[in-house]
């Protein structure tokens, strides 16, 4: 699998170099009173980086919320497993252990009847 990632990274790097070489024209970006001039490839890569950064920042609150929910659910599962382990065996008066049935027994008149 590491070879796949290495090959993928190499392909992306070669693609970035080809992209930068083919888009070296100078362009100007003007926003209100701010002006920036640079190569087209540089400006496109900066806007790509800013888009990824903004996307990550938008996803961050939901990710944090899911993380808190997940940790709370894990704590609940751990507590329930502990309670289950404690309640599956109970001590009787003579000191022997008896397993508790998970389902209650059926009433005597409903046993063995099929619908």
FENRA-V864736 format. One record per pair of residues at least 24 apart in sequence whose ideal C-beta (glycine too) atoms are under 6 Angstrom apart, sorted by the first residue. I is the first residue (numbers start at 0). J is the second residue. Records with the same first field share a line. If there is no record, write none. Layout:
I: J, J
This chain:
none
